[in-house]
């Protein structure tokens, strides 16, 4: 998981993603935001999820 995060997310992105564990509503706010920065983050976050899944499956 960390290898995928290091490849797809900035350090700032990683801190933001971790914050969702303490405040899931914050994650929902970012996901639904119209702000360009939040949309860009969510695109990178989805890339991270896709890569992590492939790594876990050995693809």
mmCIF file of the N, C-alpha and C atoms, coordinates in Angstrom:
data_MODEL
# 
_entry.id   MODEL 
# 
loop_
_atom_site.group_PDB 
_atom_site.id 
_atom_site.type_symbol 
_atom_site.label_atom_id 
_atom_site.label_alt_id 
_atom_site.label_comp_id 
_atom_site.label_asym_id 
_atom_site.label_entity_id 
_atom_site.label_seq_id 
_atom_site.pdbx_PDB_ins_code 
_atom_site.Cartn_x 
_atom_site.Cartn_y 
_atom_site.Cartn_z 
_atom_site.occupancy 
_atom_site.B_iso_or_equiv 
_atom_site.pdbx_formal_charge 
_atom_site.auth_seq_id 
_atom_site.auth_comp_id 
_atom_site.auth_asym_id 
_atom_site.auth_atom_id 
_atom_site.pdbx_PDB_model_num 
ATOM 1   N N  . UNK A 1 1  ? 0.812   -1.177 0.000   1.00 0.00 ? 1  UNK A N  1 
ATOM 2   C CA . UNK A 1 1  ? 0.000   0.000  0.000   1.00 0.00 ? 1  UNK A CA 1 
ATOM 3   C C  . UNK A 1 1  ? 0.868   1.257  0.000   1.00 0.00 ? 1  UNK A C  1 
ATOM 4   N N  . UNK A 1 2  ? 1.905   1.248  0.815   1.00 0.00 ? 2  UNK A N  1 
ATOM 5   C CA . UNK A 1 2  ? 2.760   2.436  0.877   1.00 0.00 ? 2  UNK A CA 1 
ATOM 6   C C  . UNK A 1 2  ? 3.502   2.647  -0.431  1.00 0.00 ? 2  UNK A C  1 
ATOM 7   N N  . UNK A 1 3  ? 3.908   1.573  -1.079  1.00 0.00 ? 3  UNK A N  1 
ATOM 8   C CA . UNK A 1 3  ? 4.589   1.710  -2.372  1.00 0.00 ? 3  UNK A CA 1 
ATOM 9   C C  . UNK A 1 3  ? 3.676   2.381  -3.387  1.00 0.00 ? 3  UNK A C  1 
ATOM 10  N N  . UNK A 1 4  ? 2.415   1.993  -3.408  1.00 0.00 ? 4  UNK A N  1 
ATOM 11  C CA . UNK A 1 4  ? 1.449   2.614  -4.322  1.00 0.00 ? 4  UNK A CA 1 
ATOM 12  C C  . UNK A 1 4  ? 1.245   4.075  -3.950  1.00 0.00 ? 4  UNK A C  1 
ATOM 13  N N  . UNK A 1 5  ? 1.148   4.361  -2.670  1.00 0.00 ? 5  UNK A N  1 
ATOM 14  C CA . UNK A 1 5  ? 0.967   5.747  -2.219  1.00 0.00 ? 5  UNK A CA 1 
ATOM 15  C C  . UNK A 1 5  ? 2.157   6.595  -2.625  1.00 0.00 ? 5  UNK A C  1 
ATOM 16  N N  . UNK A 1 6  ? 3.357   6.060  -2.470  1.00 0.00 ? 6  UNK A N  1 
ATOM 17  C CA . UNK A 1 6  ? 4.553   6.821  -2.830  1.00 0.00 ? 6  UNK A CA 1 
ATOM 18  C C  . UNK A 1 6  ? 4.613   7.108  -4.325  1.00 0.00 ? 6  UNK A C  1 
ATOM 19  N N  . UNK A 1 7  ? 4.070   6.221  -5.125  1.00 0.00 ? 7  UNK A N  1 
ATOM 20  C CA . UNK A 1 7  ? 4.088   6.412  -6.574  1.00 0.00 ? 7  UNK A CA 1 
ATOM 21  C C  . UNK A 1 7  ? 3.000   7.363  -7.056  1.00 0.00 ? 7  UNK A C  1 
ATOM 22  N N  . UNK A 1 8  ? 1.859   7.374  -6.402  1.00 0.00 ? 8  UNK A N  1 
ATOM 23  C CA . UNK A 1 8  ? 0.699   8.106  -6.917  1.00 0.00 ? 8  UNK A CA 1 
ATOM 24  C C  . UNK A 1 8  ? 0.366   9.394  -6.162  1.00 0.00 ? 8  UNK A C  1 
ATOM 25  N N  . UNK A 1 9  ? 0.773   9.490  -4.896  1.00 0.00 ? 9  UNK A N  1 
ATOM 26  C CA . UNK A 1 9  ? 0.353   10.609 -4.066  1.00 0.00 ? 9  UNK A CA 1 
ATOM 27  C C  . UNK A 1 9  ? 1.545   11.408 -3.550  1.00 0.00 ? 9  UNK A C  1 
ATOM 28  N N  . UNK A 1 10 ? 1.368   12.715 -3.473  1.00 0.00 ? 10 UNK A N  1 
ATOM 29  C CA . UNK A 1 10 ? 2.374   13.549 -2.837  1.00 0.00 ? 10 UNK A CA 1 
ATOM 30  C C  . UNK A 1 10 ? 2.313   13.316 -1.328  1.00 0.00 ? 10 UNK A C  1 
ATOM 31  N N  . UNK A 1 11 ? 3.296   13.822 -0.602  1.00 0.00 ? 11 UNK A N  1 
ATOM 32  C CA . UNK A 1 11 ? 3.253   13.712 0.862   1.00 0.00 ? 11 UNK A CA 1 
ATOM 33  C C  . UNK A 1 11 ? 2.009   14.409 1.412   1.00 0.00 ? 11 UNK A C  1 
ATOM 34  N N  . UNK A 1 12 ? 1.685   15.549 0.853   1.00 0.00 ? 12 UNK A N  1 
ATOM 35  C CA . UNK A 1 12 ? 0.484   16.281 1.270   1.00 0.00 ? 12 UNK A CA 1 
ATOM 36  C C  . UNK A 1 12 ? -0.769  15.469 0.990   1.00 0.00 ? 12 UNK A C  1 
ATOM 37  N N  . UNK A 1 13 ? -0.825  14.829 -0.179  1.00 0.00 ? 13 UNK A N  1 
ATOM 38  C CA . UNK A 1 13 ? -1.959  13.966 -0.519  1.00 0.00 ? 13 UNK A CA 1 
ATOM 39  C C  . UNK A 1 13 ? -2.093  12.836 0.496   1.00 0.00 ? 13 UNK A C  1 
ATOM 40  N N  . UNK A 1 14 ? -0.968  12.250 0.865   1.00 0.00 ? 14 UNK A N  1 
ATOM 41  C CA . UNK A 1 14 ? -0.995  11.135 1.806   1.00 0.00 ? 14 UNK A CA 1 
ATOM 42  C C  . UNK A 1 14 ? -1.521  11.587 3.167   1.00 0.00 ? 14 UNK A C  1 
ATOM 43  N N  . UNK A 1 15 ? -1.104  12.753 3.623   1.00 0.00 ? 15 UNK A N  1 
ATOM 44  C CA . UNK A 1 15 ? -1.604  13.261 4.897   1.00 0.00 ? 15 UNK A CA 1 
ATOM 45  C C  . UNK A 1 15 ? -3.112  13.495 4.824   1.00 0.00 ? 15 UNK A C  1 
ATOM 46  N N  . UNK A 1 16 ? -3.572  14.062 3.708   1.00 0.00 ? 16 UNK A N  1 
ATOM 47  C CA . UNK A 1 16 ? -5.006  14.297 3.544   1.00 0.00 ? 16 UNK A CA 1 
ATOM 48  C C  . UNK A 1 16 ? -5.766  12.976 3.559   1.00 0.00 ? 16 UNK A C  1 
ATOM 49  N N  . UNK A 1 17 ? -5.284  11.993 2.819   1.00 0.00 ? 17 UNK A N  1 
ATOM 50  C CA . UNK A 1 17 ? -5.963  10.690 2.761   1.00 0.00 ? 17 UNK A CA 1 
ATOM 51  C C  . UNK A 1 17 ? -6.034  10.044 4.141   1.00 0.00 ? 17 UNK A C  1 
ATOM 52  N N  . UNK A 1 18 ? -4.960  10.121 4.904   1.00 0.00 ? 18 UNK A N  1 
ATOM 53  C CA . UNK A 1 18 ? -4.946  9.536  6.245   1.00 0.00 ? 18 UNK A CA 1 
ATOM 54  C C  . UNK A 1 18 ? -5.949  10.244 7.145   1.00 0.00 ? 18 UNK A C  1 
ATOM 55  N N  . UNK A 1 19 ? -6.147  11.526 6.930   1.00 0.00 ? 19 UNK A N  1 
ATOM 56  C CA . UNK A 1 19 ? -7.082  12.281 7.771   1.00 0.00 ? 19 UNK A CA 1 
ATOM 57  C C  . UNK A 1 19 ? -8.517  11.768 7.620   1.00 0.00 ? 19 UNK A C  1 
ATOM 58  N N  . UNK A 1 20 ? -8.817  11.103 6.525   1.00 0.00 ? 20 UNK A N  1 
ATOM 59  C CA . UNK A 1 20 ? -10.167 10.576 6.315   1.00 0.00 ? 20 UNK A CA 1 
ATOM 60  C C  . UNK A 1 20 ? -10.506 9.468  7.312   1.00 0.00 ? 20 UNK A C  1 
ATOM 61  N N  . UNK A 1 21 ? -9.498  8.799  7.849   1.00 0.00 ? 21 UNK A N  1 
ATOM 62  C CA . UNK A 1 21 ? -9.753  7.754  8.843   1.00 0.00 ? 21 UNK A CA 1 
ATOM 63  C C  . UNK A 1 21 ? -10.324 8.357  10.123  1.00 0.00 ? 21 UNK A C  1 
ATOM 64  N N  . UNK A 1 22 ? -9.821  9.531  10.499  1.00 0.00 ? 22 UNK A N  1 
ATOM 65  C CA . UNK A 1 22 ? -10.331 10.202 11.691  1.00 0.00 ? 22 UNK A CA 1 
ATOM 66  C C  . UNK A 1 22 ? -11.613 10.971 11.418  1.00 0.00 ? 22 UNK A C  1 
ATOM 67  N N  . UNK A 1 23 ? -11.796 11.405 10.175  1.00 0.00 ? 23 UNK A N  1 
ATOM 68  C CA . UNK A 1 23 ? -12.946 12.240 9.828   1.00 0.00 ? 23 UNK A CA 1 
ATOM 69  C C  . UNK A 1 23 ? -13.472 11.834 8.449   1.00 0.00 ? 23 UNK A C  1 
ATOM 70  N N  . UNK A 1 24 ? -14.223 10.721 8.373   1.00 0.00 ? 24 UNK A N  1 
ATOM 71  C CA . UNK A 1 24 ? -14.728 10.253 7.081   1.00 0.00 ? 24 UNK A CA 1 
ATOM 72  C C  . UNK A 1 24 ? -15.561 11.299 6.341   1.00 0.00 ? 24 UNK A C  1 
ATOM 73  N N  . UNK A 1 25 ? -16.228 12.158 7.095   1.00 0.00 ? 25 UNK A N  1 
ATOM 74  C CA . UNK A 1 25 ? -17.028 13.204 6.451   1.00 0.00 ? 25 UNK A CA 1 
ATOM 75  C C  . UNK A 1 25 ? -16.134 14.137 5.639   1.00 0.00 ? 25 UNK A C  1 
ATOM 76  N N  . UNK A 1 26 ? -14.931 14.379 6.109   1.00 0.00 ? 26 UNK A N  1 
ATOM 77  C CA . UNK A 1 26 ? -13.980 15.221 5.369   1.00 0.00 ? 26 UNK A CA 1 
ATOM 78  C C  . UNK A 1 26 ? -13.685 14.599 4.006   1.00 0.00 ? 26 UNK A C  1 
ATOM 79  N N  . UNK A 1 27 ? -13.520 13.300 3.954   1.00 0.00 ? 27 UNK A N  1 
ATOM 80  C CA . UNK A 1 27 ? -13.302 12.618 2.686   1.00 0.00 ? 27 UNK A CA 1 
ATOM 81  C C  . UNK A 1 27 ? -14.467 12.825 1.735   1.00 0.00 ? 27 UNK A C  1 
ATOM 82  N N  . UNK A 1 28 ? -15.667 12.749 2.266   1.00 0.00 ? 28 UNK A N  1 
ATOM 83  C CA . UNK A 1 28 ? -16.856 12.963 1.448   1.00 0.00 ? 28 UNK A CA 1 
ATOM 84  C C  . UNK A 1 28 ? -16.899 14.401 0.927   1.00 0.00 ? 28 UNK A C  1 
ATOM 85  N N  . UNK A 1 29 ? -16.523 15.347 1.773   1.00 0.00 ? 29 UNK A N  1 
ATOM 86  C CA . UNK A 1 29 ? -16.503 16.751 1.346   1.00 0.00 ? 29 UNK A CA 1 
ATOM 87  C C  . UNK A 1 29 ? -15.509 16.967 0.206   1.00 0.00 ? 29 UNK A C  1 
ATOM 88  N N  . UNK A 1 30 ? -14.335 16.372 0.330   1.00 0.00 ? 30 UNK A N  1 
ATOM 89  C CA . UNK A 1 30 ? -13.314 16.518 -0.716  1.00 0.00 ? 30 UNK A CA 1 
ATOM 90  C C  . UNK A 1 30 ? -13.803 15.854 -1.998  1.00 0.00 ? 30 UNK A C  1 
ATOM 91  N N  . UNK A 1 31 ? -14.383 14.680 -1.883  1.00 0.00 ? 31 UNK A N  1 
ATOM 92  C CA . UNK A 1 31 ? -14.850 13.950 -3.065  1.00 0.00 ? 31 UNK A CA 1 
ATOM 93  C C  . UNK A 1 31 ? -15.931 14.727 -3.813  1.00 0.00 ? 31 UNK A C  1 
ATOM 94  N N  . UNK A 1 32 ? -16.780 15.415 -3.104  1.00 0.00 ? 32 UNK A N  1 
ATOM 95  C CA . UNK A 1 32 ? -17.887 16.134 -3.723  1.00 0.00 ? 32 UNK A CA 1 
ATOM 96  C C  . UNK A 1 32 ? -17.568 17.595 -4.035  1.00 0.00 ? 32 UNK A C  1 
ATOM 97  N N  . UNK A 1 33 ? -16.386 18.040 -3.701  1.00 0.00 ? 33 UNK A N  1 
ATOM 98  C CA . UNK A 1 33 ? -16.011 19.443 -3.867  1.00 0.00 ? 33 UNK A CA 1 
ATOM 99  C C  . UNK A 1 33 ? -15.917 19.836 -5.349  1.00 0.00 ? 33 UNK A C  1 
ATOM 100 N N  . UNK A 1 34 ? -16.221 21.082 -5.624  1.00 0.00 ? 34 UNK A N  1 
ATOM 101 C CA . UNK A 1 34 ? -16.065 21.641 -6.964  1.00 0.00 ? 34 UNK A CA 1 
ATOM 102 C C  . UNK A 1 34 ? -14.713 22.310 -7.159  1.00 0.00 ? 34 UNK A C  1 
ATOM 103 N N  . UNK A 1 35 ? -13.916 22.353 -6.095  1.00 0.00 ? 35 UNK A N  1 
ATOM 104 C CA . UNK A 1 35 ? -12.615 23.011 -6.190  1.00 0.00 ? 35 UNK A CA 1 
ATOM 105 C C  . UNK A 1 35 ? -11.657 22.177 -7.031  1.00 0.00 ? 35 UNK A C  1 
ATOM 106 N N  . UNK A 1 36 ? -10.939 22.850 -7.902  1.00 0.00 ? 36 UNK A N  1 
ATOM 107 C CA . UNK A 1 36 ? -9.988  22.175 -8.801  1.00 0.00 ? 36 UNK A CA 1 
ATOM 108 C C  . UNK A 1 36 ? -8.967  21.354 -8.017  1.00 0.00 ? 36 UNK A C  1 
ATOM 109 N N  . UNK A 1 37 ? -8.456  21.913 -6.935  1.00 0.00 ? 37 UNK A N  1 
ATOM 110 C CA . UNK A 1 37 ? -7.443  21.218 -6.136  1.00 0.00 ? 37 UNK A CA 1 
ATOM 111 C C  . UNK A 1 37 ? -8.002  19.899 -5.587  1.00 0.00 ? 37 UNK A C  1 
ATOM 112 N N  . UNK A 1 38 ? -9.244  19.932 -5.120  1.00 0.00 ? 38 UNK A N  1 
ATOM 113 C CA . UNK A 1 38 ? -9.855  18.718 -4.582  1.00 0.00 ? 38 UNK A CA 1 
ATOM 114 C C  . UNK A 1 38 ? -10.132 17.697 -5.682  1.00 0.00 ? 38 UNK A C  1 
ATOM 115 N N  . UNK A 1 39 ? -10.576 18.152 -6.834  1.00 0.00 ? 39 UNK A N  1 
ATOM 116 C CA . UNK A 1 39 ? -10.811 17.227 -7.966  1.00 0.00 ? 39 UNK A CA 1 
ATOM 117 C C  . UNK A 1 39 ? -9.500  16.584 -8.402  1.00 0.00 ? 39 UNK A C  1 
ATOM 118 N N  . UNK A 1 40 ? -8.428  17.386 -8.465  1.00 0.00 ? 40 UNK A N  1 
ATOM 119 C CA . UNK A 1 40 ? -7.120  16.843 -8.845  1.00 0.00 ? 40 UNK A CA 1 
ATOM 120 C C  . UNK A 1 40 ? -6.647  15.814 -7.822  1.00 0.00 ? 40 UNK A C  1 
ATOM 121 N N  . UNK A 1 41 ? -6.829  16.128 -6.537  1.00 0.00 ? 41 UNK A N  1 
ATOM 122 C CA . UNK A 1 41 ? -6.465  15.166 -5.502  1.00 0.00 ? 41 UNK A CA 1 
ATOM 123 C C  . UNK A 1 41 ? -7.245  13.874 -5.697  1.00 0.00 ? 41 UNK A C  1 
ATOM 124 N N  . UNK A 1 42 ? -8.556  13.988 -5.924  1.00 0.00 ? 42 UNK A N  1 
ATOM 125 C CA . UNK A 1 42 ? -9.389  12.783 -6.019  1.00 0.00 ? 42 UNK A CA 1 
ATOM 126 C C  . UNK A 1 42 ? -8.984  11.940 -7.222  1.00 0.00 ? 42 UNK A C  1 
ATOM 127 N N  . UNK A 1 43 ? -8.565  12.571 -8.304  1.00 0.00 ? 43 UNK A N  1 
ATOM 128 C CA . UNK A 1 43 ? -8.049  11.819 -9.454  1.00 0.00 ? 43 UNK A CA 1 
ATOM 129 C C  . UNK A 1 43 ? -6.796  11.039 -9.061  1.00 0.00 ? 43 UNK A C  1 
ATOM 130 N N  . UNK A 1 44 ? -5.876  11.707 -8.358  1.00 0.00 ? 44 UNK A N  1 
ATOM 131 C CA . UNK A 1 44 ? -4.654  11.020 -7.912  1.00 0.00 ? 44 UNK A CA 1 
ATOM 132 C C  . UNK A 1 44 ? -4.992  9.917  -6.914  1.00 0.00 ? 44 UNK A C  1 
ATOM 133 N N  . UNK A 1 45 ? -5.951  10.169 -6.044  1.00 0.00 ? 45 UNK A N  1 
ATOM 134 C CA . UNK A 1 45 ? -6.348  9.175  -5.046  1.00 0.00 ? 45 UNK A CA 1 
ATOM 135 C C  . UNK A 1 45 ? -6.931  7.937  -5.731  1.00 0.00 ? 45 UNK A C  1 
ATOM 136 N N  . UNK A 1 46 ? -7.735  8.116  -6.741  1.00 0.00 ? 46 UNK A N  1 
ATOM 137 C CA . UNK A 1 46 ? -8.273  6.985  -7.496  1.00 0.00 ? 46 UNK A CA 1 
ATOM 138 C C  . UNK A 1 46 ? -7.167  6.220  -8.202  1.00 0.00 ? 46 UNK A C  1 
ATOM 139 N N  . UNK A 1 47 ? -6.174  6.926  -8.733  1.00 0.00 ? 47 UNK A N  1 
ATOM 140 C CA . UNK A 1 47 ? -5.019  6.252  -9.338  1.00 0.00 ? 47 UNK A CA 1 
ATOM 141 C C  . UNK A 1 47 ? -4.285  5.422  -8.295  1.00 0.00 ? 47 UNK A C  1 
ATOM 142 N N  . UNK A 1 48 ? -4.155  5.968  -7.087  1.00 0.00 ? 48 UNK A N  1 
ATOM 143 C CA . UNK A 1 48 ? -3.529  5.236  -5.981  1.00 0.00 ? 48 UNK A CA 1 
ATOM 144 C C  . UNK A 1 48 ? -4.304  3.954  -5.671  1.00 0.00 ? 48 UNK A C  1 
ATOM 145 N N  . UNK A 1 49 ? -5.616  4.062  -5.556  1.00 0.00 ? 49 UNK A N  1 
ATOM 146 C CA . UNK A 1 49 ? -6.450  2.893  -5.252  1.00 0.00 ? 49 UNK A CA 1 
ATOM 147 C C  . UNK A 1 49 ? -6.284  1.826  -6.336  1.00 0.00 ? 49 UNK A C  1 
ATOM 148 N N  . UNK A 1 50 ? -6.316  2.249  -7.588  1.00 0.00 ? 50 UNK A N  1 
ATOM 149 C CA . UNK A 1 50 ? -6.163  1.301  -8.700  1.00 0.00 ? 50 UNK A CA 1 
ATOM 150 C C  . UNK A 1 50 ? -4.802  0.607  -8.639  1.00 0.00 ? 50 UNK A C  1 
ATOM 151 N N  . UNK A 1 51 ? -3.752  1.377  -8.392  1.00 0.00 ? 51 UNK A N  1 
ATOM 152 C CA . UNK A 1 51 ? -2.409  0.785  -8.348  1.00 0.00 ? 51 UNK A CA 1 
ATOM 153 C C  . UNK A 1 51 ? -2.275  -0.150 -7.151  1.00 0.00 ? 51 UNK A C  1 
ATOM 154 N N  . UNK A 1 52 ? -2.779  0.249  -5.999  1.00 0.00 ? 52 UNK A N  1 
ATOM 155 C CA . UNK A 1 52 ? -2.698  -0.594 -4.806  1.00 0.00 ? 52 UNK A CA 1 
ATOM 156 C C  . UNK A 1 52 ? -3.421  -1.915 -5.039  1.00 0.00 ? 52 UNK A C  1 
ATOM 157 N N  . UNK A 1 53 ? -4.572  -1.849 -5.676  1.00 0.00 ? 53 UNK A N  1 
ATOM 158 C CA . UNK A 1 53 ? -5.315  -3.076 -5.968  1.00 0.00 ? 53 UNK A CA 1 
ATOM 159 C C  . UNK A 1 53 ? -4.514  -3.991 -6.899  1.00 0.00 ? 53 UNK A C  1 
ATOM 160 N N  . UNK A 1 54 ? -3.913  -3.404 -7.934  1.00 0.00 ? 54 UNK A N  1 
ATOM 161 C CA . UNK A 1 54 ? -3.115  -4.224 -8.861  1.00 0.00 ? 54 UNK A CA 1 
ATOM 162 C C  . UNK A 1 54 ? -1.925  -4.843 -8.152  1.00 0.00 ? 54 UNK A C  1 
ATOM 163 N N  . UNK A 1 55 ? -1.260  -4.071 -7.281  1.00 0.00 ? 55 UNK A N  1 
ATOM 164 C CA . UNK A 1 55 ? -0.117  -4.610 -6.555  1.00 0.00 ? 55 UNK A CA 1 
ATOM 165 C C  . UNK A 1 55 ? -0.534  -5.749 -5.620  1.00 0.00 ? 55 UNK A C  1 
ATOM 166 N N  . UNK A 1 56 ? -1.666  -5.593 -4.965  1.00 0.00 ? 56 UNK A N  1 
ATOM 167 C CA . UNK A 1 56 ? -2.145  -6.641 -4.055  1.00 0.00 ? 56 UNK A CA 1 
ATOM 168 C C  . UNK A 1 56 ? -2.525  -7.913 -4.790  1.00 0.00 ? 56 UNK A C  1 
ATOM 169 N N  . UNK A 1 57 ? -3.001  -7.752 -6.000  1.00 0.00 ? 57 UNK A N  1 
ATOM 170 C CA . UNK A 1 57 ? -3.399  -8.901 -6.813  1.00 0.00 ? 57 UNK A CA 1 
ATOM 171 C C  . UNK A 1 57 ? -2.219  -9.494 -7.578  1.00 0.00 ? 57 UNK A C  1 
ATOM 172 N N  . UNK A 1 58 ? -1.078  -8.812 -7.535  1.00 0.00 ? 58 UNK A N  1 
ATOM 173 C CA . UNK A 1 58 ? 0.102   -9.283 -8.237  1.00 0.00 ? 58 UNK A CA 1 
ATOM 174 C C  . UNK A 1 58 ? 0.047   -9.060 -9.736  1.00 0.00 ? 58 UNK A C  1 
ATOM 175 N N  . UNK A 1 59 ? -0.694  -8.034 -10.161 1.00 0.00 ? 59 UNK A N  1 
ATOM 176 C CA . UNK A 1 59 ? -0.823  -7.757 -11.581 1.00 0.00 ? 59 UNK A CA 1 
ATOM 177 C C  . UNK A 1 59 ? 0.219   -6.759 -12.049 1.00 0.00 ? 59 UNK A C  1 
# 
